[in-house]
Amino acid sequence: MADIMRRFVLPERAQLHIAMLALQFGYAGFHIVSRAALNMGISKIVFPVYRNIIALLLLGPAAYFLEKKERPPLTLSFLVQFFLLALLGITANQGFYLLGLYYTSPTFASAIQNSVPAITFIMAAALRLEEVHITRRDGLAKIVGTVACVGGATIITLYKGPAINELWKQSLTFGPLHPPLINSGADLSANKAGNWTLGCIYLLGNCLAWSGWIVIQAPVLRKYPARLSVTSYTCFFGVIQFLVIAAFFERDADHWKMHSGGELFTVLYAGIVASGIAFSVQIWCIDRGGPVFVAVYQPVQTIAVAIMASIILGEQFFLGGIIGAILIIVGLYLVLWGKSEEKRLNMLAKALIPTQSGGGGGGGSSPDEEAQTLTQPLLLDRLKNKDISGNISLDKP
């Protein structure tokens, strides 16, 4: 019987691929339900408050029971650091995302987020937390990839171009495409050009906040190595910060009510799937498959969002956005390849260093030297060394 069961158990690598595909489609769904929530009129302040309350209710108990032995004593210094993490990783990150999504579309919001590793690399290099070997191919790959990402984001922001969907429809001879399942609530072709540019600027603010959060979370995790607990505290302070903002800008009690099952579904999906289930699945994938394995699946999310948005929301695609998205995805893979090659060369160099007398095999590499990744808003990658730019987390904003 045991032999029969083993035959039907998928190899772990296959399980990882299936989990990552499911994860990316889950995050793609988050972009769609966020757009749907905005179309239904949910407040841009109320939505993240409910999302993070649900995430806190899911992650808080897990952190309490699973990390009892890993949590250091809580001090005022840690509370201040958690507050700053929430300011960047929750309040600015999610706030800018919703503002940008309101003026643009789910596809371009997902596409521009592929530039987060490159932006993080720029920040870390500027702060001298990341070494850049411009004479080596890994260094050149990271530089060229960063330039491609920045160029792609710039094109998306400044150049809209013609609607590709309309060109396709004009070339079809068998009739128009089916109508959207849900009204997108925003005819991008009718929007003022300034609104599109403003939305892209908000999304760049989302990426900058996300990247800044990645950079500052590394020293926090070095001192407080309990990922679930750090995330729970971050969610808690994020809720507090949004509530303070709501006290000034969202005083109407009617805006805090769920007026339909659709509104309730979008909030539950964001809290349970995007911040709860996805967090757990991604931790498992990073632990088993490695950070780069997780990162290379990020563009799958953009493709999934494009398909879902076209079918469900009837979203239009614009030439500038497609060109920019291609550049960003190419840049993402160049940066990831550069980081992977850098790790390989560093390990090779250490292996060639003669073992020091009494060093006990100093030429080997520690498992704590696991490298870098892109992950989604609020997944905290395992802090393993001082390469802060390498701890890029994938939790959706």
Contacts in CASP RR format, 6 or more apart in sequence:
PFRMAT RR
TARGET T0000
AUTHOR 0000-0000-0000
METHOD contacts of the structure
MODEL  1
MADIMRRFVLPERAQLHIAMLALQFGYAGFHIVSRAALNMGISKIVFPVY
RNIIALLLLGPAAYFLEKKERPPLTLSFLVQFFLLALLGITANQGFYLLG
LYYTSPTFASAIQNSVPAITFIMAAALRLEEVHITRRDGLAKIVGTVACV
GGATIITLYKGPAINELWKQSLTFGPLHPPLINSGADLSANKAGNWTLGC
IYLLGNCLAWSGWIVIQAPVLRKYPARLSVTSYTCFFGVIQFLVIAAFFE
RDADHWKMHSGGELFTVLYAGIVASGIAFSVQIWCIDRGGPVFVAVYQPV
QTIAVAIMASIILGEQFFLGGIIGAILIIVGLYLVLWGKSEEKRLNMLAK
ALIPTQSGGGGGGGSSPDEEAQTLTQPLLLDRLKNKDISGNISLDKP
10 18 0 8 1.000
12 288 0 8 1.000
16 285 0 8 1.000
16 288 0 8 1.000
16 289 0 8 1.000
16 293 0 8 1.000
19 281 0 8 1.000
19 284 0 8 1.000
19 285 0 8 1.000
20 285 0 8 1.000
20 293 0 8 1.000
20 294 0 8 1.000
20 297 0 8 1.000
20 300 0 8 1.000
21 297 0 8 1.000
21 300 0 8 1.000
22 281 0 8 1.000
23 278 0 8 1.000
23 281 0 8 1.000
23 282 0 8 1.000
23 285 0 8 1.000
23 297 0 8 1.000
24 297 0 8 1.000
24 298 0 8 1.000
24 300 0 8 1.000
24 301 0 8 1.000
24 304 0 8 1.000
25 301 0 8 1.000
25 304 0 8 1.000
26 273 0 8 1.000
26 274 0 8 1.000
26 278 0 8 1.000
27 274 0 8 1.000
27 278 0 8 1.000
27 301 0 8 1.000
27 376 0 8 1.000
27 396 0 8 1.000
28 110 0 8 1.000
28 301 0 8 1.000
28 304 0 8 1.000
28 305 0 8 1.000
28 308 0 8 1.000
29 269 0 8 1.000
29 273 0 8 1.000
29 304 0 8 1.000
29 305 0 8 1.000
29 308 0 8 1.000
30 269 0 8 1.000
30 270 0 8 1.000
30 273 0 8 1.000
30 274 0 8 1.000
30 396 0 8 1.000
31 101 0 8 1.000
31 106 0 8 1.000
31 107 0 8 1.000
31 109 0 8 1.000
31 110 0 8 1.000
31 305 0 8 1.000
31 308 0 8 1.000
31 309 0 8 1.000
31 396 0 8 1.000
32 106 0 8 1.000
32 305 0 8 1.000
32 308 0 8 1.000
32 309 0 8 1.000
32 312 0 8 1.000
32 313 0 8 1.000
33 265 0 8 1.000
33 266 0 8 1.000
33 269 0 8 1.000
33 270 0 8 1.000
34 47 0 8 1.000
34 97 0 8 1.000
34 98 0 8 1.000
34 101 0 8 1.000
34 106 0 8 1.000
34 266 0 8 1.000
34 270 0 8 1.000
35 101 0 8 1.000
35 105 0 8 1.000
35 106 0 8 1.000
35 184 0 8 1.000
35 309 0 8 1.000
35 313 0 8 1.000
36 182 0 8 1.000
36 262 0 8 1.000
36 266 0 8 1.000
36 312 0 8 1.000
36 313 0 8 1.000
37 47 0 8 1.000
37 263 0 8 1.000
37 266 0 8 1.000
37 267 0 8 1.000
37 270 0 8 1.000
38 44 0 8 1.000
38 47 0 8 1.000
38 98 0 8 1.000
38 101 0 8 1.000
38 102 0 8 1.000
39 182 0 8 1.000
39 183 0 8 1.000
39 184 0 8 1.000
39 185 0 8 1.000
39 186 0 8 1.000
40 259 0 8 1.000
40 260 0 8 1.000
40 262 0 8 1.000
40 263 0 8 1.000
40 266 0 8 1.000
41 263 0 8 1.000
42 263 0 8 1.000
42 266 0 8 1.000
42 267 0 8 1.000
43 250 0 8 1.000
43 255 0 8 1.000
43 256 0 8 1.000
44 95 0 8 1.000
44 98 0 8 1.000
44 99 0 8 1.000
44 102 0 8 1.000
45 242 0 8 1.000
45 245 0 8 1.000
45 246 0 8 1.000
45 249 0 8 1.000
45 250 0 8 1.000
46 246 0 8 1.000
46 250 0 8 1.000
46 255 0 8 1.000
46 256 0 8 1.000
47 98 0 8 1.000
47 266 0 8 1.000
47 267 0 8 1.000
47 270 0 8 1.000
48 90 0 8 1.000
48 94 0 8 1.000
48 95 0 8 1.000
48 98 0 8 1.000
48 242 0 8 1.000
49 239 0 8 1.000
49 242 0 8 1.000
49 243 0 8 1.000
49 246 0 8 1.000
50 267 0 8 1.000
50 270 0 8 1.000
50 271 0 8 1.000
51 94 0 8 1.000
51 267 0 8 1.000
51 270 0 8 1.000
51 271 0 8 1.000
51 274 0 8 1.000
51 275 0 8 1.000
52 90 0 8 1.000
52 94 0 8 1.000
52 235 0 8 1.000
52 238 0 8 1.000
52 239 0 8 1.000
52 242 0 8 1.000
52 271 0 8 1.000
52 275 0 8 1.000
53 239 0 8 1.000
54 267 0 8 1.000
54 268 0 8 1.000
54 270 0 8 1.000
54 271 0 8 1.000
54 272 0 8 1.000
54 275 0 8 1.000
55 235 0 8 1.000
55 271 0 8 1.000
55 275 0 8 1.000
55 276 0 8 1.000
55 279 0 8 1.000
55 378 0 8 1.000
56 232 0 8 1.000
56 235 0 8 1.000
56 236 0 8 1.000
56 239 0 8 1.000
58 271 0 8 1.000
58 272 0 8 1.000
58 275 0 8 1.000
58 276 0 8 1.000
59 228 0 8 1.000
59 231 0 8 1.000
59 232 0 8 1.000
59 235 0 8 1.000
59 275 0 8 1.000
59 276 0 8 1.000
59 279 0 8 1.000
60 228 0 8 1.000
60 229 0 8 1.000
60 232 0 8 1.000
62 228 0 8 1.000
63 226 0 8 1.000
63 228 0 8 1.000
63 229 0 8 1.000
63 231 0 8 1.000
63 232 0 8 1.000
66 228 0 8 1.000
67 226 0 8 1.000
67 227 0 8 1.000
67 228 0 8 1.000
67 229 0 8 1.000
70 225 0 8 1.000
70 226 0 8 1.000
70 229 0 8 1.000
71 224 0 8 1.000
71 226 0 8 1.000
71 229 0 8 1.000
72 78 0 8 1.000
72 223 0 8 1.000
72 224 0 8 1.000
72 225 0 8 1.000
72 226 0 8 1.000
78 220 0 8 1.000
78 223 0 8 1.000
78 224 0 8 1.000
78 233 0 8 1.000
79 233 0 8 1.000
81 216 0 8 1.000
81 220 0 8 1.000
81 224 0 8 1.000
82 220 0 8 1.000
82 230 0 8 1.000
82 233 0 8 1.000
82 234 0 8 1.000
82 236 0 8 1.000
82 237 0 8 1.000
83 237 0 8 1.000
84 216 0 8 1.000
85 213 0 8 1.000
85 216 0 8 1.000
85 217 0 8 1.000
85 220 0 8 1.000
85 230 0 8 1.000
85 233 0 8 1.000
85 234 0 8 1.000
85 237 0 8 1.000
86 233 0 8 1.000
86 234 0 8 1.000
86 235 0 8 1.000
86 236 0 8 1.000
86 237 0 8 1.000
86 238 0 8 1.000
86 240 0 8 1.000
86 241 0 8 1.000
87 237 0 8 1.000
87 238 0 8 1.000
87 241 0 8 1.000
88 209 0 8 1.000
88 210 0 8 1.000
88 212 0 8 1.000
88 213 0 8 1.000
88 216 0 8 1.000
89 209 0 8 1.000
89 210 0 8 1.000
89 213 0 8 1.000
89 234 0 8 1.000
89 377 0 8 1.000
89 378 0 8 1.000
89 397 0 8 1.000
90 234 0 8 1.000
90 235 0 8 1.000
90 237 0 8 1.000
90 238 0 8 1.000
90 239 0 8 1.000
90 241 0 8 1.000
90 242 0 8 1.000
90 377 0 8 1.000
90 378 0 8 1.000
91 238 0 8 1.000
91 241 0 8 1.000
91 242 0 8 1.000
91 245 0 8 1.000
92 205 0 8 1.000
92 206 0 8 1.000
92 209 0 8 1.000
93 206 0 8 1.000
93 209 0 8 1.000
93 210 0 8 1.000
93 213 0 8 1.000
93 377 0 8 1.000
93 397 0 8 1.000
94 377 0 8 1.000
94 397 0 8 1.000
95 206 0 8 1.000
95 397 0 8 1.000
96 202 0 8 1.000
96 203 0 8 1.000
96 205 0 8 1.000
96 206 0 8 1.000
96 209 0 8 1.000
96 397 0 8 1.000
97 109 0 8 1.000
97 202 0 8 1.000
97 203 0 8 1.000
97 206 0 8 1.000
97 397 0 8 1.000
99 199 0 8 1.000
99 202 0 8 1.000
100 109 0 8 1.000
100 198 0 8 1.000
100 199 0 8 1.000
100 200 0 8 1.000
100 202 0 8 1.000
100 203 0 8 1.000
100 206 0 8 1.000
101 109 0 8 1.000
101 203 0 8 1.000
102 186 0 8 1.000
102 199 0 8 1.000
103 186 0 8 1.000
103 191 0 8 1.000
103 195 0 8 1.000
103 196 0 8 1.000
103 198 0 8 1.000
103 199 0 8 1.000
103 200 0 8 1.000
103 202 0 8 1.000
104 188 0 8 1.000
104 196 0 8 1.000
104 199 0 8 1.000
104 200 0 8 1.000
104 203 0 8 1.000
105 184 0 8 1.000
105 186 0 8 1.000
105 188 0 8 1.000
105 309 0 8 1.000
105 313 0 8 1.000
105 315 0 8 1.000
105 316 0 8 1.000
106 305 0 8 1.000
106 308 0 8 1.000
106 309 0 8 1.000
106 313 0 8 1.000
106 315 0 8 1.000
107 302 0 8 1.000
107 305 0 8 1.000
107 306 0 8 1.000
107 309 0 8 1.000
107 315 0 8 1.000
107 317 0 8 1.000
107 325 0 8 1.000
108 156 0 8 1.000
108 200 0 8 1.000
108 203 0 8 1.000
108 321 0 8 1.000
108 325 0 8 1.000
109 203 0 8 1.000
109 206 0 8 1.000
109 305 0 8 1.000
110 301 0 8 1.000
110 302 0 8 1.000
110 305 0 8 1.000
110 306 0 8 1.000
111 156 0 8 1.000
111 302 0 8 1.000
111 321 0 8 1.000
111 324 0 8 1.000
111 325 0 8 1.000
111 328 0 8 1.000
111 329 0 8 1.000
112 153 0 8 1.000
112 156 0 8 1.000
112 200 0 8 1.000
112 203 0 8 1.000
112 204 0 8 1.000
112 207 0 8 1.000
112 325 0 8 1.000
112 328 0 8 1.000
113 203 0 8 1.000
113 206 0 8 1.000
113 207 0 8 1.000
113 210 0 8 1.000
113 298 0 8 1.000
113 397 0 8 1.000
114 149 0 8 1.000
114 298 0 8 1.000
114 299 0 8 1.000
114 302 0 8 1.000
114 325 0 8 1.000
114 328 0 8 1.000
114 329 0 8 1.000
114 332 0 8 1.000
114 374 0 8 1.000
115 149 0 8 1.000
115 150 0 8 1.000
115 152 0 8 1.000
115 153 0 8 1.000
115 207 0 8 1.000
115 328 0 8 1.000
115 332 0 8 1.000
116 207 0 8 1.000
116 210 0 8 1.000
116 211 0 8 1.000
116 214 0 8 1.000
116 374 0 8 1.000
116 392 0 8 1.000
117 149 0 8 1.000
117 295 0 8 1.000
117 332 0 8 1.000
117 335 0 8 1.000
117 336 0 8 1.000
117 372 0 8 1.000
117 374 0 8 1.000
117 392 0 8 1.000
118 145 0 8 1.000
118 146 0 8 1.000
118 148 0 8 1.000
118 149 0 8 1.000
118 150 0 8 1.000
118 331 0 8 1.000
118 332 0 8 1.000
118 335 0 8 1.000
119 149 0 8 1.000
119 207 0 8 1.000
119 208 0 8 1.000
119 210 0 8 1.000
119 211 0 8 1.000
120 211 0 8 1.000
120 212 0 8 1.000
120 214 0 8 1.000
120 215 0 8 1.000
120 389 0 8 1.000
120 390 0 8 1.000
120 392 0 8 1.000
121 130 0 8 1.000
121 142 0 8 1.000
121 146 0 8 1.000
121 335 0 8 1.000
121 389 0 8 1.000
122 146 0 8 1.000
123 211 0 8 1.000
123 212 0 8 1.000
123 215 0 8 1.000
123 389 0 8 1.000
124 130 0 8 1.000
124 215 0 8 1.000
124 388 0 8 1.000
124 389 0 8 1.000
124 390 0 8 1.000
125 132 0 8 1.000
125 389 0 8 1.000
127 215 0 8 1.000
129 215 0 8 1.000
129 386 0 8 1.000
129 387 0 8 1.000
129 388 0 8 1.000
129 389 0 8 1.000
130 387 0 8 1.000
130 388 0 8 1.000
130 389 0 8 1.000
132 139 0 8 1.000
132 142 0 8 1.000
132 143 0 8 1.000
133 139 0 8 1.000
133 342 0 8 1.000
134 140 0 8 1.000
134 143 0 8 1.000
136 342 0 8 1.000
136 345 0 8 1.000
137 338 0 8 1.000
137 341 0 8 1.000
138 337 0 8 1.000
138 338 0 8 1.000
138 339 0 8 1.000
138 341 0 8 1.000
138 342 0 8 1.000
138 345 0 8 1.000
139 338 0 8 1.000
139 342 0 8 1.000
141 334 0 8 1.000
141 335 0 8 1.000
141 337 0 8 1.000
141 338 0 8 1.000
141 341 0 8 1.000
142 334 0 8 1.000
142 335 0 8 1.000
142 338 0 8 1.000
142 339 0 8 1.000
142 342 0 8 1.000
144 331 0 8 1.000
144 334 0 8 1.000
145 330 0 8 1.000
145 331 0 8 1.000
145 332 0 8 1.000
145 334 0 8 1.000
145 335 0 8 1.000
146 331 0 8 1.000
146 335 0 8 1.000
148 327 0 8 1.000
148 328 0 8 1.000
148 330 0 8 1.000
148 331 0 8 1.000
148 334 0 8 1.000
149 327 0 8 1.000
149 328 0 8 1.000
149 331 0 8 1.000
149 332 0 8 1.000
149 335 0 8 1.000
151 324 0 8 1.000
151 327 0 8 1.000
152 323 0 8 1.000
152 324 0 8 1.000
152 325 0 8 1.000
152 327 0 8 1.000
152 328 0 8 1.000
153 200 0 8 1.000
153 204 0 8 1.000
153 207 0 8 1.000
153 324 0 8 1.000
153 328 0 8 1.000
155 320 0 8 1.000
155 321 0 8 1.000
155 323 0 8 1.000
155 324 0 8 1.000
155 327 0 8 1.000
156 200 0 8 1.000
156 320 0 8 1.000
156 321 0 8 1.000
156 324 0 8 1.000
156 325 0 8 1.000
156 328 0 8 1.000
157 197 0 8 1.000
157 200 0 8 1.000
157 201 0 8 1.000
157 204 0 8 1.000
158 197 0 8 1.000
159 319 0 8 1.000
159 320 0 8 1.000
159 321 0 8 1.000
159 323 0 8 1.000
160 193 0 8 1.000
160 196 0 8 1.000
160 318 0 8 1.000
160 319 0 8 1.000
160 320 0 8 1.000
160 321 0 8 1.000
161 318 0 8 1.000
161 319 0 8 1.000
161 320 0 8 1.000
161 321 0 8 1.000
162 318 0 8 1.000
162 319 0 8 1.000
163 188 0 8 1.000
163 189 0 8 1.000
163 316 0 8 1.000
163 317 0 8 1.000
163 318 0 8 1.000
164 316 0 8 1.000
164 317 0 8 1.000
164 318 0 8 1.000
164 319 0 8 1.000
164 322 0 8 1.000
165 177 0 8 1.000
165 310 0 8 1.000
165 316 0 8 1.000
165 317 0 8 1.000
166 316 0 8 1.000
168 177 0 8 1.000
169 176 0 8 1.000
169 177 0 8 1.000
179 314 0 8 1.000
180 311 0 8 1.000
180 312 0 8 1.000
180 313 0 8 1.000
180 314 0 8 1.000
180 315 0 8 1.000
181 311 0 8 1.000
181 312 0 8 1.000
181 313 0 8 1.000
182 312 0 8 1.000
182 313 0 8 1.000
183 313 0 8 1.000
184 309 0 8 1.000
184 313 0 8 1.000
184 314 0 8 1.000
184 315 0 8 1.000
188 196 0 8 1.000
188 315 0 8 1.000
188 316 0 8 1.000
188 318 0 8 1.000
189 316 0 8 1.000
206 397 0 8 1.000
210 377 0 8 1.000
210 397 0 8 1.000
213 393 0 8 1.000
214 388 0 8 1.000
214 389 0 8 1.000
214 391 0 8 1.000
214 392 0 8 1.000
214 393 0 8 1.000
215 388 0 8 1.000
215 389 0 8 1.000
217 230 0 8 1.000
217 380 0 8 1.000
217 383 0 8 1.000
217 391 0 8 1.000
217 393 0 8 1.000
218 383 0 8 1.000
218 386 0 8 1.000
218 388 0 8 1.000
218 390 0 8 1.000
218 391 0 8 1.000
219 388 0 8 1.000
220 230 0 8 1.000
221 227 0 8 1.000
221 230 0 8 1.000
221 380 0 8 1.000
221 382 0 8 1.000
221 383 0 8 1.000
221 391 0 8 1.000
222 383 0 8 1.000
222 386 0 8 1.000
224 230 0 8 1.000
225 383 0 8 1.000
227 283 0 8 1.000
227 380 0 8 1.000
227 382 0 8 1.000
230 380 0 8 1.000
231 279 0 8 1.000
231 378 0 8 1.000
231 379 0 8 1.000
231 380 0 8 1.000
234 378 0 8 1.000
235 275 0 8 1.000
235 378 0 8 1.000
250 256 0 8 1.000
258 264 0 8 1.000
258 267 0 8 1.000
274 376 0 8 1.000
274 395 0 8 1.000
274 396 0 8 1.000
275 377 0 8 1.000
275 378 0 8 1.000
275 395 0 8 1.000
275 396 0 8 1.000
278 376 0 8 1.000
278 379 0 8 1.000
278 395 0 8 1.000
278 396 0 8 1.000
279 378 0 8 1.000
279 379 0 8 1.000
279 395 0 8 1.000
282 294 0 8 1.000
282 375 0 8 1.000
282 376 0 8 1.000
282 379 0 8 1.000
282 394 0 8 1.000
282 395 0 8 1.000
283 379 0 8 1.000
285 293 0 8 1.000
285 294 0 8 1.000
286 294 0 8 1.000
286 373 0 8 1.000
286 375 0 8 1.000
286 379 0 8 1.000
286 381 0 8 1.000
286 382 0 8 1.000
287 382 0 8 1.000
290 370 0 8 1.000
290 373 0 8 1.000
291 370 0 8 1.000
291 371 0 8 1.000
291 372 0 8 1.000
291 373 0 8 1.000
291 375 0 8 1.000
291 381 0 8 1.000
291 390 0 8 1.000
291 392 0 8 1.000
292 336 0 8 1.000
292 339 0 8 1.000
292 340 0 8 1.000
292 371 0 8 1.000
292 372 0 8 1.000
292 373 0 8 1.000
294 373 0 8 1.000
294 374 0 8 1.000
294 375 0 8 1.000
294 394 0 8 1.000
295 332 0 8 1.000
295 336 0 8 1.000
295 372 0 8 1.000
295 373 0 8 1.000
295 374 0 8 1.000
295 375 0 8 1.000
295 392 0 8 1.000
295 394 0 8 1.000
296 333 0 8 1.000
296 336 0 8 1.000
298 332 0 8 1.000
298 374 0 8 1.000
298 394 0 8 1.000
299 329 0 8 1.000
299 332 0 8 1.000
302 325 0 8 1.000
302 329 0 8 1.000
306 315 0 8 1.000
306 317 0 8 1.000
309 315 0 8 1.000
310 317 0 8 1.000
332 374 0 8 1.000
336 372 0 8 1.000
336 374 0 8 1.000
339 371 0 8 1.000
339 372 0 8 1.000
339 390 0 8 1.000
340 371 0 8 1.000
342 371 0 8 1.000
343 369 0 8 1.000
343 371 0 8 1.000
346 369 0 8 1.000
347 365 0 8 1.000
347 369 0 8 1.000
350 362 0 8 1.000
350 363 0 8 1.000
350 364 0 8 1.000
350 365 0 8 1.000
351 363 0 8 1.000
351 364 0 8 1.000
351 365 0 8 1.000
353 362 0 8 1.000
353 363 0 8 1.000
355 361 0 8 1.000
355 362 0 8 1.000
355 363 0 8 1.000
356 362 0 8 1.000
368 384 0 8 1.000
368 385 0 8 1.000
369 384 0 8 1.000
369 385 0 8 1.000
370 382 0 8 1.000
370 384 0 8 1.000
371 387 0 8 1.000
371 390 0 8 1.000
372 387 0 8 1.000
372 389 0 8 1.000
372 390 0 8 1.000
372 391 0 8 1.000
372 392 0 8 1.000
373 381 0 8 1.000
373 390 0 8 1.000
373 391 0 8 1.000
373 392 0 8 1.000
373 393 0 8 1.000
373 394 0 8 1.000
374 392 0 8 1.000
374 393 0 8 1.000
374 394 0 8 1.000
375 381 0 8 1.000
375 392 0 8 1.000
375 393 0 8 1.000
375 394 0 8 1.000
375 395 0 8 1.000
376 393 0 8 1.000
376 394 0 8 1.000
376 395 0 8 1.000
376 396 0 8 1.000
377 393 0 8 1.000
377 394 0 8 1.000
377 395 0 8 1.000
377 396 0 8 1.000
377 397 0 8 1.000
378 393 0 8 1.000
378 395 0 8 1.000
379 393 0 8 1.000
379 394 0 8 1.000
379 395 0 8 1.000
380 391 0 8 1.000
380 393 0 8 1.000
381 390 0 8 1.000
381 391 0 8 1.000
381 392 0 8 1.000
381 393 0 8 1.000
382 391 0 8 1.000
383 391 0 8 1.000
384 391 0 8 1.000
END
